[in-house]
Amino acid sequence: MRIQLSYANAYLVRSLIAAGADVGENGLDLIELELHSGELVTVHLIERDIDVELIRTMLNEDAERKRASLFMLWSSMLLPDDGTLYHPYDWMMALLTLYGDKIYAFDVYATSVALFPVYFEHQTSDMAFHIRYGDTIDLTRIGVETIHAQSYVSGTWRIADFEEGRRVPQSNSSSTKRERQADGDATRFNQIHGERNPMWVYYDLLGVTATDDAEIVRRAYRTLAMKYHPDLNASPEATQRMQQLNMAYTQIMKLLGED
């Protein structure tokens, strides 16, 4: 396993240098680099099982050293296969909270290395995700964003990513009333999507959208609660599912001003 990791490390280091980054300390599964923008980043190559607490520890250690974090996982060892339906573990949800809808991955085929995003696309009301492997990462697009996580690894973190953050749309309305409405919509859009805010996770968990009103959210929550409440569902995952639903419902209703 360490041989494959060394191949991935060497490939990533060469590619980052070619993309304009300066590589400092290299500990095989931990690479420190400085981007051309001056941002400091720690790359974590993950080859074995992790948990939410370990992810939080890494984030805290990087933050204390004023470094952004980039997590890349060995897909063959840790991630579901392309094209499958999958219920993520908590640690996967923690990484999805940081990166929106994907987990960055590497894989090693003999001596060849591939770097790519693994997308978790929500498909059903029972919180199953469709897994889709993305195209090869363009390392020249590496950058750093601030995200505000509200679950799993709650806090404010600096994250290295290969995609620009979502932007707040601008209103072109000439009507004063419509401008006020558009301003409210833009504010809400920013709360949901700006700076990688993970509200999308909560909407997906309940199977609702950002345009749905409080009553629709309530109905969706009640329907799922009837399915996953531990008093009604004896499956081992029911308690965890219910906790996730409760968190999603609380955060969405707070955003809607219904708390």
Secondary structure, 3 states (H helix, E strand, C coil): CHHHHHHHHHHHHHHHHHCCCEEEEECCCEEEEECCCCCEEEEEEECCCCCHHHHHHHHHHHHHCCCEEEEEEEHHHHCCCCCCEECCCHHHHHHHHHHCCEEEEEEEECCEEEEEEEEEEECCCCCCEEEEECCCCCHHHCEEEEEEECCCCCEEEEEEECCCCCCCCCCCCCCHHHHHHHHHHHHHHHHHHHHHCCHHHHHHHHCCCCCCCHHHHHHHHHHHHHHHCCCCCCCCCHHHHHHHHHHHHHHHHHHCCCC
